[in-house]
Structure formats: structure tokens, C-alpha cells
Amino acid sequence: MDTLKPRLPWILALAVFFAGCAQQTEIIKLYDDTANSDHRYQRIFVVGIAGDAQTRQRLEDSIAEQLRSAGAIAIAGHTETGPETTLLQDDIDEAARRSAADAILVTHIVSVDTSAEIEEGRVDMVAECRGGDPADYFLYDYEELKEPDTVRLAHTVVAVTNLYDAGESKRIWTIQSTCFEKATMNEVLLEEAKAIARQLEIDKLIG
């Protein structure tokens, strides 16, 4: 009987192992000019570069929310510049000045790769008794019912994020982040935002 007791810890260990197997957002450091600086930015103007206004707005809002959760003051760029997808550098600089930002964070959606997996719908047979004469009570008509096919999408997105010192107008930090195989773009943008804010915290650039 005692041999059954260790099973629960093993089951829990396996659950933790498989939970850790999910592919995380990958971060690659492309540029870092902060080695000799301990400056932390407090007020960040967030700019998203995307193919359409809605994605840009969702990206900026997601990043700004994550930065606020990390203790920074973050201003989503579209609240100052409007929803345009094409912004000039002068427009960004002016909006950052109006916002009294000490840093400008620009995230560019570089690529979106979408794959689709089609799962065929299940086929069921439905039997209907013909009824009528008692001799026909065991005669049935069969109808085939097919559920619609299910399409599962997986989005993999690569983004490049630059942090600029607003006072000195120079780039000080760049990362590339890759978010793998999320079902919706909302999930992608949220995971990208979390990864960007987390890396800024790790590198002691905010907070």
C-alpha cells in the first residue's frame, strides 16, 4: 500500500516540467550604451510602428500599461500624435517634449508570420425511425451530420525596440523580441509588451 504514496509529488513535478516547456518570448540584445550609467528613466513616451492604426494603438497601450505596472510613468504615443501610422521624427520629438518625457521608447513590428492548422469537423450519424406500419418499426433512415472544420491560427511576431534619451536625443538601448505561435494578435502584443518591460527592468533602465 505504501508504494502509492510517492505518486502525487511525481505528478506535480511533471506538471511543472511541462508547464515550463511552453516557448517563451525570445529576447536578443542588439545595442546597449548603458554600461557606465546608472540612470533610470521615470517618464517614457511610447511609440509603436505597425501596419495599421488599430495595431499601433493596441501595441502602445499594452506597452504603456506594462511600464506603469513596473513603476514608470508611460504615455501612449497615439494620445499625443493621433492614430496615424506614419510619424516623422520631429512629430515624435515634439510630442515627447509636450509630455515632459525623459525617454522615448519606439517599438517596430518587423514581421508577422501566421500559420493555419485545419482540424476537420466530426461526422455523426443520426438515425430516425420511419414509423408507420408496425413492420417498419425497425427500419431507420440515417442522416450524416458534419460539424464545421476548425481553423487554428498561430502568429509569430518579431519586434525591434529602441530606447532613446529624450534630453540628449540619442539611442541608448535596442532589443529584438520574438513572440511565438499565439492564437490572436492581442495575445502577441501583450506578450511582447511584457517582455519589453521585463527587459527594461532587468537592465535597470526603469523603476
Contacts in CASP RR format, 6 or more apart in sequence:
PFRMAT RR
TARGET T0000
AUTHOR 0000-0000-0000
METHOD contacts of the structure
MODEL  1
MDTLKPRLPWILALAVFFAGCAQQTEIIKLYDDTANSDHRYQRIFVVGIA
GDAQTRQRLEDSIAEQLRSAGAIAIAGHTETGPETTLLQDDIDEAARRSA
ADAILVTHIVSVDTSAEIEEGRVDMVAECRGGDPADYFLYDYEELKEPDT
VRLAHTVVAVTNLYDAGESKRIWTIQSTCFEKATMNEVLLEEAKAIARQL
EIDKLIG
23 180 0 8 1.000
23 181 0 8 1.000
25 177 0 8 1.000
25 178 0 8 1.000
25 179 0 8 1.000
25 180 0 8 1.000
25 191 0 8 1.000
25 192 0 8 1.000
25 194 0 8 1.000
25 195 0 8 1.000
26 177 0 8 1.000
26 178 0 8 1.000
26 180 0 8 1.000
27 175 0 8 1.000
27 176 0 8 1.000
27 177 0 8 1.000
27 195 0 8 1.000
27 199 0 8 1.000
28 175 0 8 1.000
28 176 0 8 1.000
28 177 0 8 1.000
28 178 0 8 1.000
29 174 0 8 1.000
29 175 0 8 1.000
30 160 0 8 1.000
30 174 0 8 1.000
30 175 0 8 1.000
30 176 0 8 1.000
31 162 0 8 1.000
31 171 0 8 1.000
31 173 0 8 1.000
31 174 0 8 1.000
32 172 0 8 1.000
32 173 0 8 1.000
32 174 0 8 1.000
32 203 0 8 1.000
33 170 0 8 1.000
33 171 0 8 1.000
33 172 0 8 1.000
33 173 0 8 1.000
34 172 0 8 1.000
34 173 0 8 1.000
34 203 0 8 1.000
34 204 0 8 1.000
34 205 0 8 1.000
37 172 0 8 1.000
38 204 0 8 1.000
39 205 0 8 1.000
40 204 0 8 1.000
40 205 0 8 1.000
40 206 0 8 1.000
40 207 0 8 1.000
41 72 0 8 1.000
41 102 0 8 1.000
41 103 0 8 1.000
41 163 0 8 1.000
41 165 0 8 1.000
41 205 0 8 1.000
41 206 0 8 1.000
42 72 0 8 1.000
42 73 0 8 1.000
42 102 0 8 1.000
42 206 0 8 1.000
42 207 0 8 1.000
43 72 0 8 1.000
43 73 0 8 1.000
43 74 0 8 1.000
43 75 0 8 1.000
43 99 0 8 1.000
43 100 0 8 1.000
43 101 0 8 1.000
43 102 0 8 1.000
43 103 0 8 1.000
44 67 0 8 1.000
44 72 0 8 1.000
44 73 0 8 1.000
44 74 0 8 1.000
44 75 0 8 1.000
44 101 0 8 1.000
44 102 0 8 1.000
44 103 0 8 1.000
44 104 0 8 1.000
44 105 0 8 1.000
44 206 0 8 1.000
45 75 0 8 1.000
45 77 0 8 1.000
45 80 0 8 1.000
45 92 0 8 1.000
45 95 0 8 1.000
45 96 0 8 1.000
45 99 0 8 1.000
45 101 0 8 1.000
45 103 0 8 1.000
45 104 0 8 1.000
45 105 0 8 1.000
45 166 0 8 1.000
46 60 0 8 1.000
46 63 0 8 1.000
46 64 0 8 1.000
46 67 0 8 1.000
46 74 0 8 1.000
46 75 0 8 1.000
46 76 0 8 1.000
46 77 0 8 1.000
46 105 0 8 1.000
46 107 0 8 1.000
47 60 0 8 1.000
47 77 0 8 1.000
47 87 0 8 1.000
47 92 0 8 1.000
47 104 0 8 1.000
47 105 0 8 1.000
47 106 0 8 1.000
47 107 0 8 1.000
48 56 0 8 1.000
48 59 0 8 1.000
48 60 0 8 1.000
48 63 0 8 1.000
48 77 0 8 1.000
48 106 0 8 1.000
48 107 0 8 1.000
48 108 0 8 1.000
48 109 0 8 1.000
49 56 0 8 1.000
49 85 0 8 1.000
49 87 0 8 1.000
49 106 0 8 1.000
49 107 0 8 1.000
49 108 0 8 1.000
49 109 0 8 1.000
50 56 0 8 1.000
50 59 0 8 1.000
50 85 0 8 1.000
50 109 0 8 1.000
51 85 0 8 1.000
51 109 0 8 1.000
52 85 0 8 1.000
53 78 0 8 1.000
53 83 0 8 1.000
53 84 0 8 1.000
53 85 0 8 1.000
55 109 0 8 1.000
55 185 0 8 1.000
55 189 0 8 1.000
56 78 0 8 1.000
56 83 0 8 1.000
56 85 0 8 1.000
57 76 0 8 1.000
57 78 0 8 1.000
57 83 0 8 1.000
58 185 0 8 1.000
58 186 0 8 1.000
58 189 0 8 1.000
59 107 0 8 1.000
59 109 0 8 1.000
59 189 0 8 1.000
59 192 0 8 1.000
59 193 0 8 1.000
60 76 0 8 1.000
60 77 0 8 1.000
60 78 0 8 1.000
61 76 0 8 1.000
62 189 0 8 1.000
62 190 0 8 1.000
62 192 0 8 1.000
62 193 0 8 1.000
63 74 0 8 1.000
63 76 0 8 1.000
63 105 0 8 1.000
63 107 0 8 1.000
63 192 0 8 1.000
63 193 0 8 1.000
63 196 0 8 1.000
63 197 0 8 1.000
64 74 0 8 1.000
64 75 0 8 1.000
64 76 0 8 1.000
65 74 0 8 1.000
65 193 0 8 1.000
66 193 0 8 1.000
66 194 0 8 1.000
66 196 0 8 1.000
66 197 0 8 1.000
67 74 0 8 1.000
67 105 0 8 1.000
67 197 0 8 1.000
67 200 0 8 1.000
67 206 0 8 1.000
68 74 0 8 1.000
69 197 0 8 1.000
70 197 0 8 1.000
70 200 0 8 1.000
70 201 0 8 1.000
70 206 0 8 1.000
70 207 0 8 1.000
71 206 0 8 1.000
71 207 0 8 1.000
72 206 0 8 1.000
72 207 0 8 1.000
75 99 0 8 1.000
75 101 0 8 1.000
77 95 0 8 1.000
80 95 0 8 1.000
80 98 0 8 1.000
80 99 0 8 1.000
81 87 0 8 1.000
81 91 0 8 1.000
81 92 0 8 1.000
81 95 0 8 1.000
92 104 0 8 1.000
92 106 0 8 1.000
93 104 0 8 1.000
93 166 0 8 1.000
93 169 0 8 1.000
96 104 0 8 1.000
96 166 0 8 1.000
97 166 0 8 1.000
101 166 0 8 1.000
102 165 0 8 1.000
102 166 0 8 1.000
102 167 0 8 1.000
103 163 0 8 1.000
103 164 0 8 1.000
103 165 0 8 1.000
103 166 0 8 1.000
103 205 0 8 1.000
104 163 0 8 1.000
104 164 0 8 1.000
104 166 0 8 1.000
105 161 0 8 1.000
105 162 0 8 1.000
105 163 0 8 1.000
105 164 0 8 1.000
105 196 0 8 1.000
106 161 0 8 1.000
106 162 0 8 1.000
106 164 0 8 1.000
107 159 0 8 1.000
107 160 0 8 1.000
107 161 0 8 1.000
107 192 0 8 1.000
107 196 0 8 1.000
108 159 0 8 1.000
108 160 0 8 1.000
108 161 0 8 1.000
108 162 0 8 1.000
109 157 0 8 1.000
109 158 0 8 1.000
109 159 0 8 1.000
110 158 0 8 1.000
110 159 0 8 1.000
110 160 0 8 1.000
110 176 0 8 1.000
111 157 0 8 1.000
111 158 0 8 1.000
112 155 0 8 1.000
112 156 0 8 1.000
112 157 0 8 1.000
112 185 0 8 1.000
113 155 0 8 1.000
113 156 0 8 1.000
113 157 0 8 1.000
114 153 0 8 1.000
114 154 0 8 1.000
114 155 0 8 1.000
114 156 0 8 1.000
115 153 0 8 1.000
115 154 0 8 1.000
115 156 0 8 1.000
115 181 0 8 1.000
116 151 0 8 1.000
116 152 0 8 1.000
116 153 0 8 1.000
116 154 0 8 1.000
117 151 0 8 1.000
117 152 0 8 1.000
117 154 0 8 1.000
118 149 0 8 1.000
118 150 0 8 1.000
118 151 0 8 1.000
118 152 0 8 1.000
119 149 0 8 1.000
119 150 0 8 1.000
119 151 0 8 1.000
119 152 0 8 1.000
120 149 0 8 1.000
121 146 0 8 1.000
121 147 0 8 1.000
121 148 0 8 1.000
121 149 0 8 1.000
121 150 0 8 1.000
122 146 0 8 1.000
122 147 0 8 1.000
123 144 0 8 1.000
123 145 0 8 1.000
123 146 0 8 1.000
123 147 0 8 1.000
124 144 0 8 1.000
124 145 0 8 1.000
124 146 0 8 1.000
124 147 0 8 1.000
125 142 0 8 1.000
125 143 0 8 1.000
125 144 0 8 1.000
125 145 0 8 1.000
126 142 0 8 1.000
126 143 0 8 1.000
126 144 0 8 1.000
126 145 0 8 1.000
127 140 0 8 1.000
127 141 0 8 1.000
127 142 0 8 1.000
127 143 0 8 1.000
128 140 0 8 1.000
128 141 0 8 1.000
128 142 0 8 1.000
128 143 0 8 1.000
129 137 0 8 1.000
129 139 0 8 1.000
129 140 0 8 1.000
130 136 0 8 1.000
130 139 0 8 1.000
130 140 0 8 1.000
130 141 0 8 1.000
131 137 0 8 1.000
131 139 0 8 1.000
152 183 0 8 1.000
153 183 0 8 1.000
153 184 0 8 1.000
154 181 0 8 1.000
154 182 0 8 1.000
154 183 0 8 1.000
155 179 0 8 1.000
155 181 0 8 1.000
155 182 0 8 1.000
155 183 0 8 1.000
155 184 0 8 1.000
155 185 0 8 1.000
155 187 0 8 1.000
155 188 0 8 1.000
156 178 0 8 1.000
156 179 0 8 1.000
156 180 0 8 1.000
156 181 0 8 1.000
156 182 0 8 1.000
157 178 0 8 1.000
157 179 0 8 1.000
157 182 0 8 1.000
157 185 0 8 1.000
157 188 0 8 1.000
157 192 0 8 1.000
158 176 0 8 1.000
158 177 0 8 1.000
158 178 0 8 1.000
159 176 0 8 1.000
159 177 0 8 1.000
159 178 0 8 1.000
159 179 0 8 1.000
159 192 0 8 1.000
159 196 0 8 1.000
160 174 0 8 1.000
160 175 0 8 1.000
160 176 0 8 1.000
160 177 0 8 1.000
161 174 0 8 1.000
161 175 0 8 1.000
161 176 0 8 1.000
161 177 0 8 1.000
161 196 0 8 1.000
162 171 0 8 1.000
162 173 0 8 1.000
162 174 0 8 1.000
163 171 0 8 1.000
163 172 0 8 1.000
163 173 0 8 1.000
163 174 0 8 1.000
163 200 0 8 1.000
163 205 0 8 1.000
164 170 0 8 1.000
164 171 0 8 1.000
164 172 0 8 1.000
165 172 0 8 1.000
173 200 0 8 1.000
173 203 0 8 1.000
173 205 0 8 1.000
175 196 0 8 1.000
175 199 0 8 1.000
177 192 0 8 1.000
177 195 0 8 1.000
177 196 0 8 1.000
177 199 0 8 1.000
179 188 0 8 1.000
179 191 0 8 1.000
179 192 0 8 1.000
179 195 0 8 1.000
182 188 0 8 1.000
182 191 0 8 1.000
197 206 0 8 1.000
200 206 0 8 1.000
201 207 0 8 1.000
END
